């Protein structure tokens, strides 16, 4: 009798342990699913934010198409992981329609060379540069995942890299010009020299780089001549002051 009771207790303990283990395993799987779903939701939110920020950049329907496809792929992954996520089916349908619209728009709109007017606000400029850098990271990630072909990646990344370079150069030229107009020649030369160095070291080779290199070099040459003239003028003034001091009437004590 005692043996039967002990046997039952052991059996119950084994059952409890097994059930607990199964429950813990299920909870672990659910937690892992929630983490994966959260990552995909973050991708969708990130893509949405980038699309909004594109309003500050020249129009590029190809980038919008890539970001919409990124969002749709993330939503589909969410649906596969946890089909019970509230509203996910409707979200997939919405993103599918949005992707189709952006693909149609990309087909009828040609991407032109980026033209850009620098904002007067430095914070806006920093935000735009941050957006471009983030877009380039996203494009590389999509290409690595196989969601973006190498040719499209290269073309779009090159466009963004060119725009990033233009913003940096034009910002330096703008600051250099302001310093020059204020007769801060030393500061002006530093800005233009930094711009020239960036143009010389870039791997981007196009008409903009060639033309801007010549323009910036000419500016530096003009600033150097102005500095020489200023230094000569200062030296002459110093000599004159010394001569005046030498021949001025001596004070009587």
ABEGO torsion letter per residue (X at the ends): XAAAAAAAAAAAAAAAAAAAAAAAAAAAAAAAAAAAAAAAAAAAAAAAAAAAAAAABBBBAAAAAAAAAAAAAAAAAAAAABAABBGAAAAAAAAAAAAAAAAAAAAABBBBBBBBBBBABAAAAAAAAAAAAAAAAAAAAAAAAGABBAAAAAAAAAAAAAAAAAAAAAAAAAAAAAAAAAGBAAAAAAAAAAAAAAAAABABBBAAAAAAAAAAAAAAAAAAAAAAAAAAAAAAAAAAAAAAAAABBBBBX
